Amino acid sequence: MADSSLIETLGRLAADFAQLAILVLGFLAQHLLIIAWFTWWLLAVKWARLWEFLGQGGWVVLLLAMIAGATAWSQIAPSDCACLGFVTISNFWWQLLAVTLLALATLFCGWLQGTIGWRPPQIDLEAPPAGGHDLEPAHH
């Protein structure tokens, strides 16, 4: 009798685990782009250099890209947003708000990277010198 209860419990546990796995995989599939976005900005971007670039006027480029993206989005899929329930946000403005929130969350990734002290490794994209020899002359 105890064996059948154990087998039944293990069967329910396996079914619950399978259901949990399906739910987690469904969540990951639904949110794959946003997970990849934040993974990239948190783990692959060297924010120390990016902060310097933004501080030298790169923020203007970022701002113009945000406005251009929101404008394109508002023309590709024009709609109003009644997502807050108590107010409707008109076309373009809710897209601009969404793009701004995404940009702020991305900047938060940079702040978080600096706070935890993570620095991604420098990847050299330049080809090694031809011949593989040192440029320094050999001293004999």
VENURBEL-V119462 format. One record per pair of residues at least 24 apart in sequence whose ideal C-beta (glycine too) atoms are under 10 Angstrom apart, sorted by the first residue. I is the first residue (numbers start at 1). J is the second residue. D is the distance in whole Angstrom. If there is no record, write none. Layout:
i:I j:J d:D
i:I j:J d:D
//
This chain:
i:34 j:102 d:9
i:34 j:105 d:9
i:37 j:102 d:8
i:37 j:105 d:9
i:37 j:106 d:8
i:37 j:109 d:9
i:38 j:102 d:10
i:38 j:105 d:7
i:38 j:106 d:8
i:38 j:108 d:9
i:38 j:109 d:6
i:38 j:112 d:10
i:39 j:109 d:9
i:40 j:106 d:9
i:40 j:109 d:9
i:41 j:105 d:9
i:41 j:106 d:5
i:41 j:107 d:9
i:41 j:108 d:9
i:41 j:109 d:4
i:41 j:110 d:7
i:41 j:112 d:10
i:41 j:113 d:8
i:42 j:106 d:9
i:42 j:108 d:9
i:42 j:109 d:4
i:42 j:110 d:8
i:42 j:112 d:7
i:42 j:113 d:6
i:42 j:116 d:9
i:42 j:118 d:8
i:42 j:120 d:9
i:43 j:109 d:9
i:43 j:113 d:8
i:43 j:118 d:7
i:43 j:120 d:6
i:44 j:120 d:6
i:44 j:121 d:10
i:44 j:123 d:9
i:45 j:106 d:9
i:45 j:109 d:8
i:45 j:110 d:7
i:45 j:113 d:8
i:45 j:120 d:7
i:46 j:110 d:10
i:46 j:113 d:9
i:46 j:118 d:10
i:46 j:119 d:7
i:46 j:120 d:6
i:46 j:121 d:9
i:46 j:122 d:7
i:46 j:123 d:10
i:47 j:107 d:9
i:47 j:109 d:8
i:47 j:110 d:4
i:47 j:111 d:8
i:47 j:112 d:9
i:47 j:113 d:5
i:47 j:114 d:6
i:47 j:118 d:9
i:47 j:119 d:9
i:47 j:120 d:9
i:48 j:110 d:9
i:48 j:113 d:9
i:48 j:114 d:7
i:48 j:119 d:7
i:48 j:120 d:10
i:49 j:122 d:10
i:50 j:107 d:9
i:50 j:110 d:6
i:50 j:113 d:10
i:51 j:107 d:9
i:51 j:110 d:7
i:51 j:111 d:9
i:51 j:113 d:10
i:51 j:114 d:8
i:54 j:107 d:9
i:54 j:110 d:9
i:59 j:107 d:10
i:62 j:103 d:7
i:62 j:106 d:9
i:62 j:107 d:9
i:63 j:100 d:10
i:63 j:103 d:9
i:65 j:99 d:9
i:65 j:103 d:9
i:66 j:96 d:7
i:66 j:99 d:5
i:66 j:100 d:6
i:66 j:102 d:9
i:66 j:103 d:6
i:67 j:92 d:10
i:67 j:96 d:7
i:67 j:99 d:8
i:67 j:100 d:10
i:68 j:99 d:10
i:69 j:95 d:8
i:69 j:96 d:9
i:69 j:98 d:10
i:69 j:99 d:5
i:69 j:102 d:9
i:69 j:103 d:9
i:70 j:94 d:9
i:70 j:95 d:4
i:70 j:96 d:4
i:70 j:97 d:8
i:70 j:98 d:8
i:70 j:99 d:5
i:70 j:100 d:8
i:71 j:95 d:8
i:71 j:96 d:8
i:71 j:99 d:10
i:73 j:98 d:8
i:73 j:99 d:7
//
